[in-house]
Amino acid sequence: MNNNPPPTTTPVNPDKRLSVDDEFQFACGPHVPCFTECCRKLDLLLTPFDVLNLRKVLGISSAEFLDSYCRIRVETAHGFPEILLKMDSGEDRRCPFVTRAGCSIYLNRPGACRIYPLGRASTKHPMDGTRKEFYFTVREDHCRGFDEPCTWRVEDWLSDQGMHEYNKINDLLMELYVYRTRGRRVTLGPSHIQMFMMACYNLDRFRDFIFNSPFLSKFEVPSDAVEELRGDDVRLLEFAFRWLKFALFSEPTMVVRGQRGEPSA
């Protein structure tokens, strides 16, 4: 990791829940004996935002990235398929992007790699929509980063690792999981799963669906938003989550042409 603050020797409780103002002790880099050990024998979950960023830095389409670098886990607690990074075929099952010098895609690494060694738990209040979250340290037997005399404030770590945008987008995915597991247990048929996979993980195809189908003649989408969807992948992904809430759970996040009302926030 880069940009570590001046090291301290302040002891940090490793077991408690952490707020953004709490501290933890950790450092990583070539000087740490376990460097890149965390990049092997992984079941590394990729979020839609991860897939977006990785395929862009590799200069390939969404479909090419999914075919070449991913595998699908179908059986999940929330009922939606999950995308995992495909490890190499060696005994160590190393990440395809790790080298002896470290991560070859470091600036575009997945969110799970960015936030490590922290984990994040987030919930949304069902009545007022306020979000409550906490963090915790993820300790693995091989990791020696916790032995390093460097203390971070959680908020500083999140900012340094570029996690805020990742958390913002990933929370939209988590909301779909919550809908599915808490009172909205709709049956997901093959067409629903295809819809979910397209909107979340194949933005090229989703964009084609919006602009080369009757979609815009059926739904009211402001003209400025339409232009954003043409060229901004992040806005397109956010829109995809809105559409999935409408299509899968009948949430009023879209307005059908000819019907009164406004989309909810």
N, C-alpha and C positions, 0 to 999 in steps of 0.2 A: 504494500500500500504506500501511497505517497502522502507528502505533506503532514507527517506526524508532528504533533506539538512537542515542545520540550519535554523530555521524559521526567516522570516523577516516580516516587516510590510509595505513594499513598495506597494503602490496602483497600481493595474493593470487594464487597460482599458478592460472591458469584451466584448466589441462589435466589435472590429476591427479584420481584418484578421491578422493571426499570421504567421510570418516566423519562421524558426527553431531557430533563435536568439532572438525572442521575449519571454516575460515572461507571466505567468499567476499564479494566486493564488489558491492553492487547496491542500488538504490532505484528506486521507481516512484511516479508521481503526476502531477497536472496540471502540475507544474513541470518535468517531463522533456519534451524536445522531441518524443519519439516516442509520447507518451501516447495510448493506444488503438490504435496501429498494429498491435499484436499481436492485435487483435480483428477482423481482416479477412483474407480469402483463406485461410480455415482449413479443414482437415479435422479437426475437433475431436471426438475420440472421447468418448462418454459411457458411463460404467460404470452398472451397475444402481443403485448408490448415488446417482449423479448424477441419474438419472431419477427416483428416489424423491424426492429433495429438491426438484428443480425443479418437478415437477408439484404437489407440496404447496404451495410458495410461490405458484404460479400459481392454486391452487384448482381444478384440473381433474383428471379421472381419468387413469389411466395410458394408456388407449387414446386419449384426446383429445390428450395430450401427444405420444405417438408419431405420431399422424396429422398434427398441426399443426407440430411442431418437429423432426422427425427424418427421417433417411433410413437405409436399411439397406445395409451392405456385406456381400455374400454370400461373395465369394472372399477367404478369409483363410488365413494360414499354419497356424492351429490348427484350422480346420474349423468353428468356430462363427461365426454371423453377428455383426457388430458394428454398434452404433448410433452414428450421427454426428449432430451438431447441424446442422440445415438452415440455411444462411446465406441472407441476403436475395438477391433477384434482380438487384441492381445490379452494376455492373462491379467494384466493390470486394469484393463478397460479404462484407458485414459481418455480424457476429453480430447476431441479432435483438434482443438485450438490451443492446447498447451504445448509449450516448448521448454527446453532446458532453461531458457532465459525468462520464462514466465508465460503469461497469457498473450497470445498474438492478436487478440481482439479486445484488449483491456478496456479501451475507451467505450466499447459497445457491449461489454460483458453482461450476462443476464443479471436480473435483479437479485436472485438468490446468491450469486457470487458477490455482488456489491455489498449487500447488507451483512454478510458473514463477518464476524461470528455472532451476530445478533439474529434473533427471531422476533417476529412481530405478530401480535394478536390484535385484531380490530373488529369492533362491533358497531352497528348503527342502531340507535334508539328507534323502535318501531313507531313511536308517536310523533316525535319532533325532528327526527332525522339526524340528531347530533351524533357525532362519532366518538367513541371511546376506544383508546388503544393503550397498549403497554408493550414493553420490549423485554427480552430475556437473553441471556448468553447461551449459545449453542456450543457445548463442550464435547469434542471428539478426542479419543485416546491418542491419536497421532499428533494433535496440534500442540505446538510449543509456543504459540503466539501469546498465550496468557502468562507465560513466564517473563515476557519482556517488560521492562520497567517503564511503560508508557501508558498514561491514563487519558482516556477520552471521555468527554461529555457526550451523551447519546445524540443530542441534537447536532453537535459538531460533526460527529461521525456520519450521520445521515446526510448532512450538507456536503461534506467532503466526498462522499461516495456517490453523490448525485441521485439519492434515493427518493426525493420528494415527488418528482414527476412520475417515477415508477409506482410509488404508493398510490398516487392520485388515480392513475389509469387502472392499476390492478384492483383497486377497491370497486371499480365498476364491474369487474368480473366476479368479485366476491359477492356482490349484491345478487347476481344471477344464481349463484350457489345457495345463498340464503333463501331466496324465493323458492327454490326447488326443495329445500329441506325443512322449511318452517311454514306449513300451512298452505303451500301452493304445489302440492305434489301432483301436478298434472302428468299424464302419461306422455312420455317422449318417444314418438315413433321414429322410424328411419328418416322421414322427411324433416323432422325437427332437428335431429342430430346433424344432418347435412346442412341445414340452415345455420346452426350454431357453428359448425366447423368453417363454413364459408365466411361468415361475418367476423369471426374472431381471428382466424388464422390464415385466410386467403383473401387479403384486402384487394388484390388485383381483380379477383373474380367478383368480390362484393361491389367494387366500383363499377365493373361492367354490368352487374345486375341493376344498379341504380340508374345508369345512364343509357343502357341498351335494352331496357324492358319497360313496361308501362308504369314502373314504380312512381315516377314523378308526376304522372297524370292521375295517380290514385291518392297520393299524399301531398299535403300542403307543406312545402319546404321553402323558406324565404330565399329569394334570389341570391343574396350575399352568402347564405349558407351553402347553396348549391355550388357556387364558385369555389368555396373552401373545400368542398368534398372532391372537387376535380383534382386538386393539386396538393392537399395537405393530408398526409396519411394519419397523423395523430387525430385531427378533427374527424376523419373518416372512421377511425376506430371508435372514438367516443360516440359517434352517430350510430355505429353498428350496435353498441350496447343498448342505446335507446330503442332501436328498432326491435331487438331481441326481447326486451321487456314487453313491448307491445305484442309482438307476434307469438311469443310463447306463454305469456302470463296475462295478456289482455290489460296491461297497465296503460293508462292514458298518456303515453309519452309521444304519441304521434297523432296527427289530425288527418282524418280521411276527408278528402275534398267533398264539399257539399254538406258537411256536418258542422254544426256550431261548436264553439269551445276552443280552448287554447291548450297546447301541450303543457303538461306539468313540468316543473323544473327538474 
